[in-house]
């Protein structure tokens, strides 16, 4: 019995360190995109400029970081930031909701979200004991992120491309997660397939 427990402990320790040593994390996003080009879709090198909502202008530094990530993602699909000769405007909106979630829901917890008490029996040379145990658990932040991109044709002010990516998870590395979500949101640009797709993107930890 002791050997079996020792073997299980060794396997658990190895799995823990292997997971901890991973250099990448997988970010999964649910992406829904629409395109309605009034002319031919944009080719490589097509110029664009960023546009901001009044609320985004009020938090300029934060939006600067978001648009820097968007610029990298847009460059991967052939778009070039050049406000002087822009054919399209791009608006990037990010919303993040942080909620407290208690891990390991399920077995061992009662229906009210509290640890289920356990009964323990103890014995030894000095006697025996019966009691109740209440396992401890702690909450952790859980992030629900919503990212959308609107692209307008500046000659008509019509929206010609719209995409939205949703992701939720425990990673607090906001910049890495947003970078992966932007890549996912632009997957298939300029003519993405219809419907909602689950897209996985690997990003450094």
C-alpha positions as a Markdown table, in Angstrom:
| # | Residue | x | y | z |
|---|---|---|---|---|
| 1 | Unk | 0.0 | 0.0 | 0.0 |
| 2 | Unk | 2.8 | 2.4 | 0.9 |
| 3 | Unk | 4.6 | 1.7 | -2.4 |
| 4 | Unk | 1.4 | 2.3 | -4.3 |
| 5 | Unk | 0.9 | 5.7 | -2.5 |
| 6 | Unk | 4.5 | 6.6 | -3.1 |
| 7 | Unk | 4.2 | 5.9 | -6.8 |
| 8 | Unk | 1.0 | 7.9 | -7.1 |
| 9 | Unk | 2.7 | 10.8 | -5.3 |
| 10 | Unk | 5.7 | 10.7 | -7.7 |
| 11 | Unk | 3.4 | 10.8 | -10.7 |
| 12 | Unk | 1.5 | 13.7 | -9.3 |
| 13 | Unk | 4.7 | 15.7 | -8.6 |
| 14 | Unk | 6.0 | 15.0 | -12.1 |
| 15 | Unk | 2.7 | 16.1 | -13.7 |
| 16 | Unk | 2.8 | 19.3 | -11.6 |
| 17 | Unk | 6.3 | 20.3 | -12.6 |
| 18 | Unk | 5.7 | 19.4 | -16.3 |
| 19 | Unk | 2.7 | 21.7 | -16.3 |
| 20 | Unk | 4.6 | 24.4 | -14.6 |
| 21 | Unk | 7.5 | 24.3 | -17.0 |
| 22 | Unk | 5.3 | 24.7 | -20.1 |
| 23 | Unk | 6.3 | 27.8 | -22.0 |
| 24 | Unk | 3.1 | 28.4 | -23.8 |
| 25 | Unk | -0.6 | 28.6 | -22.9 |
| 26 | Unk | -3.6 | 27.9 | -25.1 |
| 27 | Unk | -6.1 | 30.7 | -25.5 |
| 28 | Unk | -9.5 | 29.6 | -26.9 |
| 29 | Unk | -11.9 | 32.1 | -28.3 |
| 30 | Unk | -15.4 | 31.9 | -29.7 |
| 31 | Unk | -15.3 | 34.0 | -32.8 |
| 32 | Unk | -18.1 | 35.3 | -35.0 |
| 33 | Unk | -17.3 | 37.5 | -38.0 |
| 34 | Unk | -19.1 | 39.1 | -40.9 |
| 35 | Unk | -17.9 | 40.8 | -44.0 |
| 36 | Unk | -19.7 | 43.0 | -46.6 |
| 37 | Unk | -17.2 | 44.5 | -48.9 |
| 38 | Unk | -18.6 | 47.2 | -51.2 |
| 39 | Unk | -15.7 | 46.6 | -53.6 |
| 40 | Unk | -12.9 | 44.1 | -53.8 |
| 41 | Unk | -11.6 | 43.0 | -50.3 |
| 42 | Unk | -8.5 | 44.7 | -49.2 |
| 43 | Unk | -5.2 | 43.3 | -50.4 |
| 44 | Unk | -1.8 | 43.3 | -48.8 |
| 45 | Unk | -0.6 | 46.8 | -47.8 |
| 46 | Unk | -4.1 | 48.4 | -47.6 |
| 47 | Unk | -3.9 | 51.4 | -45.3 |
| 48 | Unk | -6.1 | 52.1 | -42.3 |
| 49 | Unk | -6.4 | 54.3 | -39.3 |
| 50 | Unk | -7.7 | 53.8 | -35.8 |
| 51 | Unk | -10.9 | 55.5 | -34.5 |
| 52 | Unk | -11.9 | 55.8 | -30.9 |
| 53 | Unk | -15.1 | 56.2 | -29.0 |
| 54 | Unk | -15.3 | 59.2 | -26.6 |
| 55 | Unk | -14.9 | 56.7 | -23.7 |
| 56 | Unk | -11.8 | 55.3 | -25.3 |
| 57 | Unk | -10.3 | 58.8 | -25.7 |
| 58 | Unk | -10.8 | 59.3 | -21.9 |
| 59 | Unk | -8.5 | 56.3 | -21.2 |
| 60 | Unk | -5.9 | 57.0 | -23.8 |
| 61 | Unk | -2.9 | 55.1 | -22.4 |
| 62 | Unk | -5.0 | 51.9 | -22.0 |
| 63 | Unk | -6.4 | 52.2 | -25.5 |
| 64 | Unk | -2.9 | 52.8 | -26.8 |
| 65 | Unk | -1.8 | 49.4 | -25.6 |
| 66 | Unk | -4.9 | 47.7 | -27.1 |
| 67 | Unk | -4.3 | 49.4 | -30.5 |
| 68 | Unk | -0.6 | 48.5 | -30.4 |
| 69 | Unk | -1.6 | 44.8 | -30.1 |
| 70 | Unk | -4.3 | 45.3 | -32.8 |
| 71 | Unk | -1.7 | 46.9 | -35.2 |
| 72 | Unk | 0.5 | 43.7 | -34.9 |
| 73 | Unk | -2.5 | 41.4 | -35.5 |
| 74 | Unk | -3.7 | 43.5 | -38.5 |
| 75 | Unk | -0.2 | 43.5 | -40.0 |
| 76 | Unk | -0.3 | 39.7 | -40.0 |
| 77 | Unk | -3.3 | 39.8 | -42.3 |
| 78 | Unk | -1.8 | 42.4 | -44.6 |
| 79 | Unk | -3.2 | 45.7 | -43.3 |
| 80 | Unk | -0.9 | 48.7 | -42.8 |
| 81 | Unk | -1.4 | 51.6 | -40.3 |
| 82 | Unk | -1.1 | 54.7 | -42.4 |
| 83 | Unk | -3.6 | 57.4 | -41.3 |
| 84 | Unk | -2.6 | 59.9 | -44.1 |
| 85 | Unk | -3.8 | 57.6 | -46.9 |
| 86 | Unk | -6.2 | 55.4 | -45.0 |
| 87 | Unk | -9.0 | 53.6 | -46.9 |
| 88 | Unk | -10.5 | 52.1 | -43.8 |
| 89 | Unk | -11.0 | 53.0 | -40.2 |
| 90 | Unk | -10.6 | 50.4 | -37.5 |
| 91 | Unk | -12.3 | 50.5 | -34.1 |
| 92 | Unk | -11.3 | 48.1 | -31.4 |
| 93 | Unk | -13.4 | 47.6 | -28.3 |
| 94 | Unk | -12.4 | 45.5 | -25.3 |
| 95 | Unk | -14.6 | 44.7 | -22.3 |
| 96 | Unk | -13.4 | 42.7 | -19.3 |
| 97 | Unk | -15.5 | 41.4 | -16.4 |
| 98 | Unk | -13.7 | 40.0 | -13.4 |
| 99 | Unk | -15.6 | 37.7 | -11.2 |
| 100 | Unk | -14.7 | 35.6 | -8.1 |
| 101 | Unk | -14.9 | 31.9 | -8.7 |
| 102 | Unk | -14.2 | 29.1 | -6.3 |
| 103 | Unk | -12.1 | 26.3 | -7.8 |
| 104 | Unk | -12.8 | 22.6 | -7.6 |
| 105 | Unk | -16.6 | 22.8 | -7.6 |
| 106 | Unk | -18.3 | 19.5 | -7.4 |
| 107 | Unk | -17.4 | 16.5 | -5.3 |
| 108 | Unk | -16.6 | 17.5 | -1.7 |
| 109 | Unk | -18.8 | 20.7 | -1.7 |
| 110 | Unk | -22.4 | 21.1 | -0.7 |
| 111 | Unk | -25.2 | 22.6 | -2.8 |
| 112 | Unk | -24.7 | 26.1 | -1.4 |
| 113 | Unk | -21.0 | 26.5 | -2.5 |
| 114 | Unk | -19.6 | 25.6 | 0.9 |
| 115 | Unk | -17.2 | 22.8 | 1.6 |
| 116 | Unk | -19.0 | 19.7 | 2.6 |
| 117 | Unk | -18.0 | 18.5 | 6.1 |
| 118 | Unk | -16.3 | 15.2 | 6.4 |
| 119 | Unk | -16.3 | 12.7 | 9.3 |
| 120 | Unk | -12.9 | 11.4 | 10.5 |
| 121 | Unk | -12.0 | 8.6 | 12.9 |
| 122 | Unk | -8.7 | 8.6 | 14.8 |
| 123 | Unk | -7.1 | 6.0 | 16.9 |
| 124 | Unk | -3.9 | 5.3 | 18.7 |
| 125 | Unk | -2.3 | 4.1 | 21.9 |
| 126 | Unk | -3.9 | 6.9 | 23.9 |
| 127 | Unk | -7.5 | 6.4 | 22.7 |
| 128 | Unk | -9.8 | 7.2 | 19.8 |
| 129 | Unk | -11.5 | 10.4 | 18.5 |
| 130 | Unk | -14.4 | 11.2 | 16.2 |
| 131 | Unk | -14.9 | 14.6 | 14.7 |
| 132 | Unk | -15.9 | 16.7 | 11.7 |
| 133 | Unk | -13.5 | 18.3 | 9.2 |
| 134 | Unk | -14.2 | 21.3 | 7.0 |
| 135 | Unk | -11.9 | 21.5 | 4.0 |
| 136 | Unk | -10.6 | 25.0 | 3.1 |
| 137 | Unk | -10.9 | 26.5 | -0.3 |
| 138 | Unk | -10.2 | 29.9 | -1.6 |
| 139 | Unk | -11.7 | 32.0 | -4.4 |
| 140 | Unk | -9.7 | 33.0 | -7.5 |
| 141 | Unk | -10.3 | 35.7 | -10.1 |
| 142 | Unk | -12.0 | 34.6 | -13.3 |
| 143 | Unk | -11.9 | 36.8 | -16.4 |
| 144 | Unk | -14.6 | 37.1 | -19.0 |
| 145 | Unk | -13.2 | 39.1 | -22.0 |
| 146 | Unk | -15.2 | 40.4 | -25.0 |
| 147 | Unk | -13.3 | 41.9 | -27.9 |
| 148 | Unk | -14.8 | 43.3 | -31.1 |
| 149 | Unk | -13.3 | 45.0 | -34.2 |
| 150 | Unk | -15.3 | 47.2 | -36.6 |
| 151 | Unk | -13.9 | 48.2 | -40.0 |
| 152 | Unk | -15.5 | 51.0 | -42.0 |
| 153 | Unk | -15.0 | 52.0 | -45.6 |
| 154 | Unk | -14.0 | 55.7 | -45.3 |
| 155 | Unk | -15.5 | 56.6 | -48.7 |
| 156 | Unk | -19.0 | 55.5 | -47.6 |
| 157 | Unk | -18.7 | 55.2 | -43.8 |
| 158 | Unk | -20.2 | 51.8 | -44.0 |
| 159 | Unk | -19.2 | 48.9 | -41.8 |
| 160 | Unk | -17.6 | 46.3 | -44.2 |
| 161 | Unk | -16.0 | 44.0 | -41.6 |
| 162 | Unk | -17.1 | 43.0 | -38.1 |
| 163 | Unk | -15.7 | 40.4 | -35.8 |
| 164 | Unk | -16.2 | 39.5 | -32.2 |
| 165 | Unk | -14.1 | 37.2 | -29.9 |
| 166 | Unk | -15.2 | 35.9 | -26.5 |
| 167 | Unk | -12.8 | 34.2 | -24.0 |
| 168 | Unk | -13.0 | 33.4 | -20.4 |
| 169 | Unk | -10.4 | 31.9 | -18.1 |
| 170 | Unk | -8.1 | 32.4 | -15.1 |
| 171 | Unk | -5.2 | 34.0 | -16.9 |
| 172 | Unk | -4.4 | 37.5 | -15.6 |
| 173 | Unk | -1.8 | 38.1 | -18.4 |
| 174 | Unk | -4.2 | 40.6 | -20.1 |
| 175 | Unk | -1.8 | 41.6 | -22.9 |
| 176 | Unk | -1.0 | 38.0 | -23.9 |
| 177 | Unk | -4.7 | 37.0 | -23.8 |
| 178 | Unk | -5.8 | 40.0 | -25.9 |
| 179 | Unk | -3.0 | 39.4 | -28.4 |
| 180 | Unk | -4.3 | 35.8 | -28.9 |
| 181 | Unk | -7.9 | 37.0 | -29.1 |
| 182 | Unk | -7.0 | 39.6 | -31.8 |
| 183 | Unk | -5.3 | 36.9 | -33.9 |
| 184 | Unk | -8.4 | 34.7 | -33.4 |
| 185 | Unk | -10.8 | 37.5 | -34.3 |
| 186 | Unk | -9.0 | 38.1 | -37.6 |
| 187 | Unk | -8.7 | 34.5 | -38.6 |
| 188 | Unk | -10.0 | 34.1 | -42.1 |
| 189 | Unk | -9.8 | 37.9 | -42.9 |
| 190 | Unk | -11.0 | 39.4 | -45.2 |
| 191 | Unk | -13.7 | 36.8 | -45.9 |
| 192 | Unk | -14.2 | 34.6 | -42.8 |
| 193 | Unk | -16.5 | 31.6 | -42.9 |
| 194 | Unk | -20.1 | 32.1 | -41.5 |
| 195 | Unk | -21.1 | 31.1 | -38.0 |
| 196 | Unk | -19.3 | 30.9 | -34.7 |
| 197 | Unk | -16.0 | 29.2 | -34.6 |
| 198 | Unk | -13.9 | 28.0 | -31.6 |
| 199 | Unk | -10.3 | 29.1 | -32.4 |
| 200 | Unk | -7.3 | 28.1 | -30.3 |
| 201 | Unk | -4.1 | 30.3 | -30.3 |
| 202 | Unk | -0.9 | 29.5 | -28.5 |
| 203 | Unk | 0.8 | 32.3 | -26.7 |
| 204 | Unk | 3.9 | 32.5 | -24.5 |
| 205 | Unk | 3.2 | 32.4 | -20.7 |
